[in-house]
Amino acid sequence: MKLRSTETFWPLKNAMNTSYPSIDADIKTEILIIGGGITGALMAYKLITQGKKIVLVDRRDVANGSTAASTALLQYEIDVPLHELIKLRGEQCAVESYQNGKKAIFDLRNIIDTVESDCGFEFKKSIYFTSYKKDIPFLKNEFKARKLHDFDVTWLNKYELEKMGLNAIAAIESKTAAVMDPFKLACDLLFYCHENGMQIYDRTNVTSIQTQKGKCVANTDSKFTITADHVIHCTGYESTETVEEKIVDLKSTYALASEAVAELPAILKNAVIWDTSSPYYYYRATSDNRIIMGGGDEEFRDAKKRDKLIPKKEASLLRQFKRRFPNIDFKLDYSWAGTFGETKDGLPYFGKPNPKKNEHYVLGFGGNGITFSVIGMNSIVDSINNKKNPDLEYYGFGR
């Protein structure tokens, strides 16, 4: 599956300074991780700190799938608003999912400090806004739900938003969010794990997995095998190739990055921004004063059809930007497209699709893939050890 168009921002910003070989022999290990993006890298970090023997493989160069196309808005807010998620999954699951997302942002910062990654992590506020009067009741319901459950939020009116530099009529401001460079963090985590004993093989595609005498035997397209006690699939949207259950609707999404802006408005300096449109538009700044925006999702995943639309989507996204920030000259520097997906409740999938097999999945779909991956680290450790974990119930298969 082609997950992204070729010219995304992060890999061009970070010329690859570490490369890994493809597999050239049969291997035995304790744990095999399939997928070398940000999810696989975080999972590897968790397990390497526990002294596990790990092999990680990726069918591409590491971090060059969806991670390279991610715009890395780190929020506890899930694509499904809290008041709607409560109706879908019940109060306990919904509220704890939002709380877990908030904790994950701080946990991620601790990991970044430990591996000393220069990935541009910055804490921000999050502003969820509307430009339409018809959406104000919806936004007020969401504000009430968050207030009721002790989330630190503030209501912003049109005057306050205009003063910050955003053309909108109302918004919820949350105090906890962040931004970073996901490609750089994934590469730094993998380097850290490799230095601490993990074997990494990129351009190594696992074609099938069999269970033999209680072990998982992964066959690769180069005819070598990897035998492991457990396999952890961190394959994101490509998991649709190996999971029989319909768990995600795949679509195409688009993003732009500007040239560096001389002076960012206060709102982009201090916050990540997204709106109540469906699909929503979002905006963030980078550490070198670029602006990244995205949205314009389409209900298909065909790579050729998706990439052919990029010029049209550039123009559409630029018009949308001008409506929200009329005083900023957005000079386009990069544009790209990628595969995106949403689950029926906006939540991830963790654990075993088949309880009889030692194959575990960490699948953080939607706009919260990175924070979901942080949450999933602990869940999968418990899945491996056959321990109960509420997250394996909330985010399990067959729900």
TIRO-589695 format. One record per residue (C-alpha): chain; x, z, y. Coordinates in Angstrom, 3 decimals. Each point is the difference from the previous one (the first is absolute). Example, Ala and Ser with C-alpha at 12.3 -4.5 7.8 and 13.67 -1.06 7.14 Angstrom:
REC   chain         xx         zz         yy
REC       A     12.300      7.800     -4.500
REC       A      1.370     -0.660      3.440
This chain:
REC   chain         xx         zz         yy
REC       A      0.000      0.000      0.000
REC       A      1.363     -0.920      3.441
REC       A     -0.645      3.175      1.978
REC       A      1.180     -1.131      3.419
REC       A      1.103     -2.980      2.051
REC       A      3.730     -0.485      0.381
REC       A      0.729      1.113      3.557
REC       A     -0.882      3.678      0.360
REC       A      1.635      2.243      2.553
REC       A      1.668      2.798     -1.970
REC       A      2.336     -1.950     -2.346
REC       A      1.224     -2.094      2.933
REC       A      0.636      3.174      1.981
REC       A      1.859      1.593     -2.905
REC       A      2.398     -2.504     -1.549
REC       A      0.340      1.038     -3.636
REC       A      3.167      2.080     -0.401
REC       A     -0.471      1.052     -3.635
REC       A     -0.805     -2.214     -2.971
REC       A     -0.689      0.800     -3.627
REC       A      0.554     -2.001     -3.210
REC       A     -2.595     -1.409     -2.358
REC       A     -0.236      1.509     -3.468
REC       A      2.599     -1.261     -2.498
REC       A     -0.443      2.273     -3.045
REC       A     -2.571      2.058     -1.901
REC       A     -0.410      3.451      1.594
REC       A     -1.420      3.377     -1.004
REC       A     -1.131      2.488      2.629
REC       A     -2.295      2.938      0.584
REC       A     -2.112     -1.658      2.687
REC       A     -0.440     -3.647      1.005
REC       A     -1.354     -0.697      3.477
REC       A     -1.375     -3.489      0.537
REC       A     -0.002     -0.945      3.684
REC       A      2.763      0.492      2.555
REC       A     -2.051      0.226      3.183
REC       A     -0.718      3.148      2.004
REC       A     -2.244      1.446     -2.751
REC       A      2.575     -0.498     -2.753
REC       A      2.735      1.350      2.265
REC       A     -1.953      3.175      0.804
REC       A     -0.880      0.507     -3.661
REC       A      3.652     -0.453     -0.944
REC       A      1.068      2.536      2.624
REC       A     -2.411      2.599     -1.364
REC       A      1.196     -0.463     -3.579
REC       A      3.719     -0.244      0.766
REC       A     -0.169      3.359      1.779
REC       A     -1.388      1.410     -3.270
REC       A      2.969     -1.308     -1.957
REC       A     -1.864     -2.752     -1.820
REC       A      1.751     -3.008     -1.508
REC       A     -1.581     -3.025      1.686
REC       A      0.174     -3.768     -0.078
REC       A     -1.765     -1.907      2.797
REC       A     -0.708     -3.734     -0.116
REC       A     -1.562     -2.492      2.387
REC       A     -0.883     -3.635     -0.585
REC       A      1.315     -0.843      3.504
REC       A      2.791      1.449      2.085
REC       A     -0.938      3.636      0.572
REC       A     -2.311      0.761      2.939
REC       A     -0.888     -3.660      0.432
REC       A     -3.638      0.065     -1.083
REC       A     -2.758      1.706      1.995
REC       A      2.465      2.542      1.456
REC       A      1.622     -2.756      2.035
REC       A     -3.403     -0.961      1.438
REC       A     -1.224      3.547      0.712
REC       A     -0.516      0.977      3.621
REC       A      0.493      3.670     -0.959
REC       A     -2.631      1.860      1.971
REC       A      0.124      3.454     -1.556
REC       A     -3.364      1.689      0.427
REC       A     -2.038      2.616     -1.809
REC       A     -3.119     -1.949      0.932
REC       A     -1.113     -2.143     -2.915
REC       A     -1.557     -3.458      0.369
REC       A     -3.329      1.628     -0.928
REC       A     -0.962      2.467      2.787
REC       A     -0.324      3.650     -1.001
REC       A     -3.743      0.262      0.541
REC       A     -0.553     -3.043     -2.221
REC       A      2.508      1.120     -2.627
REC       A     -1.871      3.309     -0.316
REC       A     -3.119     -1.978     -0.948
REC       A      1.968     -2.130     -2.478
REC       A      2.130      2.646     -1.735
REC       A     -1.295      3.398      1.047
REC       A      1.273      2.422      2.604
REC       A      2.853      1.550     -1.998
REC       A      1.616     -3.277     -1.081
REC       A     -0.449     -1.591      3.441
REC       A      1.333      2.897      2.064
REC       A      2.919      0.668     -2.347
REC       A      0.902     -3.703      0.070
REC       A      0.267      0.138      3.788
REC       A      1.958      3.273     -0.181
REC       A      2.316     -1.468     -2.648
REC       A      0.699     -2.962      2.255
REC       A      0.947      2.298      2.860
REC       A      2.352      2.029     -2.197
REC       A      1.545     -3.207     -1.354
REC       A      1.245     -1.014      3.459
REC       A      1.950      3.257      0.325
REC       A      1.229     -0.210     -3.602
REC       A      1.266     -3.510      0.711
REC       A      1.933      1.221      3.023
REC       A      1.736      2.606     -2.186
REC       A      0.969     -2.690     -2.520
REC       A      1.371     -2.206      2.786
REC       A      2.109      2.886      1.293
REC       A      1.322      0.747     -3.498
REC       A      1.198     -3.556     -0.664
REC       A      1.085     -0.388      3.646
REC       A     -1.894     -3.257      0.455
REC       A      0.199     -1.648      3.391
REC       A     -3.438     -1.568     -0.441
REC       A     -1.344      0.647      3.492
REC       A     -2.489      2.687     -1.046
REC       A     -1.873      1.365      3.012
REC       A     -2.978      2.306      0.167
REC       A     -2.885     -1.471      1.996
REC       A     -3.619      0.662      0.772
REC       A     -2.698     -2.231     -1.481
REC       A     -2.742     -1.527      2.130
REC       A     -3.095     -1.383     -1.711
REC       A     -1.938     -1.881      2.687
REC       A     -3.004     -2.189      0.595
REC       A     -0.721     -2.700      2.538
REC       A     -3.667     -0.238     -0.930
REC       A     -2.826      2.285      1.105
REC       A     -1.738     -0.510     -3.337
REC       A      2.919      1.735     -1.764
REC       A     -0.058      3.172      2.105
REC       A     -2.521      1.873     -2.258
REC       A      2.161     -0.881     -3.011
REC       A      3.131      1.241      1.771
REC       A     -1.746      3.215      1.073
REC       A     -1.066      0.682     -3.592
REC       A      3.601     -0.374     -1.080
REC       A      1.198      2.288      2.788
REC       A     -2.525      2.690     -1.019
REC       A      1.036     -0.223     -3.659
REC       A      3.670      0.449      0.807
REC       A     -0.672      2.856      2.404
REC       A     -2.190      1.718     -2.593
REC       A      2.870     -0.089     -2.490
REC       A      2.645      1.246      2.459
REC       A      1.874     -3.209      0.715
REC       A      1.688      0.075      3.401
REC       A     -1.847     -2.773      1.846
REC       A     -0.965     -0.723      3.611
REC       A     -2.710     -2.267      1.399
REC       A      1.277     -2.534      2.554
REC       A     -2.260     -1.812      2.465
REC       A      0.404     -3.394      1.642
REC       A      1.741      1.383      3.080
REC       A      2.550      1.919     -2.057
REC       A      0.729     -3.044     -2.160
REC       A      0.415     -2.303      3.007
REC       A      2.412      2.502      1.535
REC       A      2.070     -0.233     -3.215
REC       A     -0.052     -3.813      0.174
REC       A     -2.697     -0.885     -2.572
REC       A     -3.130     -1.977      0.817
REC       A     -2.596      1.846     -2.122
REC       A     -3.039      2.215      0.541
REC       A      0.482      2.983     -2.349
REC       A      2.445      1.319     -2.585
REC       A      0.995      2.834     -2.313
REC       A      3.537      1.221      0.548
REC       A      1.651      1.659     -3.008
REC       A      3.149      2.033      0.450
REC       A      1.778     -1.025     -3.223
REC       A      1.328     -3.483     -0.780
REC       A      3.363     -1.744     -0.153
REC       A      1.801     -3.337     -0.151
REC       A      3.148     -1.176     -1.740
REC       A      1.821     -2.987     -1.512
REC       A     -1.236     -0.071     -3.622
REC       A      2.549     -2.551     -1.211
REC       A      2.924      2.109      1.243
REC       A     -1.368      3.188     -1.554
REC       A     -0.628     -1.686     -3.352
REC       A      3.543     -1.383     -0.057
REC       A      1.482      3.358      1.019
REC       A     -1.973      1.879     -2.653
REC       A      1.067     -2.443     -2.698
REC       A      3.630      0.260      1.076
REC       A     -0.242      3.803     -0.104
REC       A     -1.504     -0.084     -3.493
REC       A      2.562     -2.542     -1.199
REC       A      2.815      2.192      1.304
REC       A     -1.544      2.865     -1.964
REC       A     -0.094     -1.844     -3.302
REC       A     -3.044     -2.272     -0.027
REC       A      0.506     -3.506     -1.383
REC       A     -1.556     -2.769      2.101
REC       A     -0.586     -3.584     -1.122
REC       A     -1.639     -2.457      2.330
REC       A     -1.116     -3.546     -0.830
REC       A     -1.032      1.510     -3.334
REC       A     -3.584     -0.713     -0.965
REC       A     -1.793      2.105     -2.632
REC       A     -2.236     -2.375     -1.924
REC       A     -1.627      2.433     -2.448
REC       A      0.114      3.578     -1.277
REC       A     -0.605      1.175     -3.560
REC       A     -0.257      3.510     -1.414
REC       A      2.352      0.497     -2.953
REC       A      0.466      3.380     -1.712
REC       A     -1.167      1.860      3.104
REC       A      2.307     -1.933      2.316
REC       A     -0.813     -2.674      2.571
REC       A      1.942     -3.205     -0.568
REC       A      0.054     -2.294      3.022
REC       A      0.857     -3.646     -0.608
REC       A      1.622     -1.949      2.832
REC       A      0.024     -3.707      0.742
REC       A      3.742     -0.018     -0.723
REC       A     -0.797      1.165     -3.584
REC       A      1.584      3.445      0.418
REC       A     -2.052      3.153     -0.645
REC       A     -0.273      3.362      1.708
REC       A     -1.121      2.876     -2.233
REC       A     -1.379      3.034      1.837
REC       A     -1.963      3.179     -0.640
REC       A     -2.209     -0.790      2.989
REC       A     -0.655     -3.026      2.212
REC       A     -1.132      0.406      3.600
REC       A     -1.584     -3.066      1.558
REC       A      0.575     -0.132      3.765
REC       A     -1.111     -3.596      0.245
REC       A     -2.610      0.175      2.749
REC       A     -2.262     -3.015      0.210
REC       A      1.729     -1.633     -2.967
REC       A     -1.433      2.766     -2.186
REC       A     -3.044     -2.239     -0.331
REC       A      2.125     -1.897     -2.546
REC       A      0.258      3.017     -2.325
REC       A     -3.036      2.231      0.701
REC       A     -3.184     -1.220     -1.673
REC       A     -2.344      2.074      2.174
REC       A     -1.076     -1.593      3.293
REC       A      1.471      2.440      2.497
REC       A      0.724     -1.965      3.175
REC       A     -1.288     -2.945      2.010
REC       A      2.936     -2.128      1.119
REC       A      0.009     -1.849      3.282
REC       A      2.418     -1.449      2.554
REC       A      1.161      1.721      3.179
REC       A      2.087     -1.074      2.986
REC       A      2.475      1.658      2.368
REC       A      2.082     -0.778      3.085
REC       A      3.086      1.538      1.596
REC       A      0.838     -0.557      3.656
REC       A      3.286     -0.301      1.787
REC       A      1.176      3.300      1.490
REC       A     -2.227      1.080      2.892
REC       A      1.640      1.348      3.157
REC       A     -2.570      2.757      0.474
REC       A     -2.504      1.078     -2.620
REC       A     -3.285      1.575      1.107
REC       A     -0.235      3.723     -0.660
REC       A     -2.467     -0.473     -2.826
REC       A      2.390     -2.190     -2.014
REC       A      2.928      2.308      0.670
REC       A     -1.888      2.978     -1.336
REC       A     -2.526     -1.251     -2.547
REC       A     -0.967     -2.421     -2.726
REC       A     -3.282     -1.684      0.803
REC       A     -2.806     -1.494     -2.076
REC       A     -3.595     -0.922      0.635
REC       A     -3.455      0.162     -1.544
REC       A     -0.202     -3.742     -0.689
REC       A     -0.461     -1.072     -3.606
REC       A      2.613     -1.099     -0.886
REC       A      1.817      2.118      2.556
REC       A      2.827     -0.926      2.376
REC       A      2.983      2.301      0.438
REC       A      2.949      0.376      2.363
REC       A      3.308      1.880      0.010
REC       A      3.376     -0.131      1.716
REC       A      3.459     -0.035     -1.578
REC       A      3.051      1.999      1.013
REC       A      1.398     -3.032      1.870
REC       A     -3.174     -0.456      2.092
REC       A     -1.577     -2.796     -2.003
REC       A     -3.732      0.011     -0.622
REC       A     -1.399     -0.624     -3.467
REC       A     -3.666     -0.821     -0.413
REC       A     -2.030     -1.165     -2.948
REC       A     -3.407     -0.721     -1.449
REC       A     -2.128     -3.101     -0.314
REC       A     -0.409      0.533     -3.737
REC       A     -1.453     -2.805     -2.108
REC       A     -1.909      0.392     -3.266
REC       A      2.412     -1.990     -2.148
REC       A      3.515      0.434     -1.409
REC       A      1.175     -3.569     -0.600
REC       A      3.544     -0.064      1.435
REC       A     -0.003     -3.636      1.123
REC       A     -3.407      0.305      1.640
REC       A      1.051      3.320      1.580
REC       A      3.266     -1.312      1.455
REC       A     -1.600     -3.192      1.286
REC       A     -2.181      2.184      2.233
REC       A      2.927      1.777      1.696
REC       A      0.069     -2.175      3.174
REC       A     -3.762      0.451      0.470
REC       A      0.287      3.742     -0.629
REC       A      2.872      0.282      2.495
REC       A     -2.267     -1.347      2.729
REC       A     -2.925      2.200     -1.056
REC       A      2.083      3.191     -0.121
REC       A      1.608     -0.758      3.358
REC       A     -3.440     -0.418      1.584
REC       A     -1.074      3.315     -1.498
REC       A      3.120      1.677      1.368
REC       A     -0.672     -1.361      3.491
REC       A     -3.503      1.476     -0.049
REC       A      1.338      3.458     -0.773
REC       A      3.183     -0.138      2.107
REC       A     -0.642     -2.493      2.834
REC       A      3.094      1.045      1.964
REC       A      2.568     -0.539     -2.771
REC       A      1.676     -3.331     -0.630
REC       A      0.258     -0.166     -3.809
REC       A      2.796     -2.496     -0.707
REC       A     -0.276     -0.878     -3.659
REC       A      3.213      0.319     -1.996
REC       A     -1.148      0.287     -3.654
REC       A     -3.202     -0.642     -1.900
REC       A     -0.763      0.449     -3.674
REC       A     -2.745      0.367     -2.560
REC       A     -0.361      2.126     -3.090
REC       A     -2.285      1.032     -2.822
REC       A     -2.137      3.025      0.814
REC       A     -2.579      1.849     -2.045
REC       A     -2.701      2.618      0.248
REC       A     -1.534      2.235     -2.646
REC       A     -3.691      0.852     -0.046
REC       A      0.639      3.434      1.530
REC       A      3.231     -0.652      1.920
REC       A      1.910      2.316     -2.344
REC       A      2.999     -0.661     -2.274
REC       A      0.243     -0.132     -3.774
REC       A      2.365      2.364     -1.837
REC       A      0.557      0.768     -3.661
REC       A     -0.578     -1.756     -3.323
REC       A     -2.586     -2.763     -0.407
REC       A      0.380      0.500     -3.760
REC       A      0.489      3.673     -1.014
REC       A      1.588     -1.104     -3.287
REC       A      2.907     -1.738      1.716
REC       A      2.831      1.565      2.019
REC       A     -0.502     -2.510      2.780
REC       A     -0.731      1.558      3.373
REC       A     -0.987     -1.670      3.278
REC       A      0.501      0.899      3.665
REC       A     -2.140     -2.429      1.966
REC       A     -0.468      0.723      3.687
REC       A     -2.228     -2.752      1.313
REC       A     -1.308     -0.654      3.505
REC       A      1.509      1.111      3.286
REC       A      1.294      3.272     -1.466
REC       A      2.262     -1.344     -2.723
REC       A      3.084      1.959      1.064
REC       A     -1.693      3.373      0.455
REC       A     -1.898     -0.532     -3.259
REC       A      3.347     -0.648     -1.719
REC       A      1.345      3.317      1.275
REC       A     -3.088      1.763     -1.373
REC       A      0.413     -1.860     -3.278
REC       A      3.531      1.277     -0.617
REC       A     -1.190      3.447     -1.046
REC       A     -3.054     -1.331     -1.814
REC       A      2.031     -2.223     -2.307
REC       A      2.451      2.774     -0.832
REC       A     -2.992      1.996     -1.254
REC       A     -1.327     -3.069     -1.800
REC       A      3.329     -0.346     -1.826
REC       A     -0.036      3.687     -0.922
REC       A     -3.696     -0.063     -1.040
REC       A     -0.858      2.574      2.637
REC       A     -3.294      0.172      1.837
REC       A      0.057     -1.111      3.628
REC       A     -3.098     -0.409      2.187
REC       A      1.408     -3.237      1.398
REC       A     -0.036     -1.518     -3.486
REC       A     -3.746      0.727     -0.010
REC       A     -0.704     -1.139      3.563
REC       A      2.049     -3.175     -0.300
REC       A     -0.243     -0.689     -3.733
REC       A     -0.968     -3.219     -1.738
REC       A     -3.573     -0.527     -1.180
REC       A     -1.503      1.838      2.953
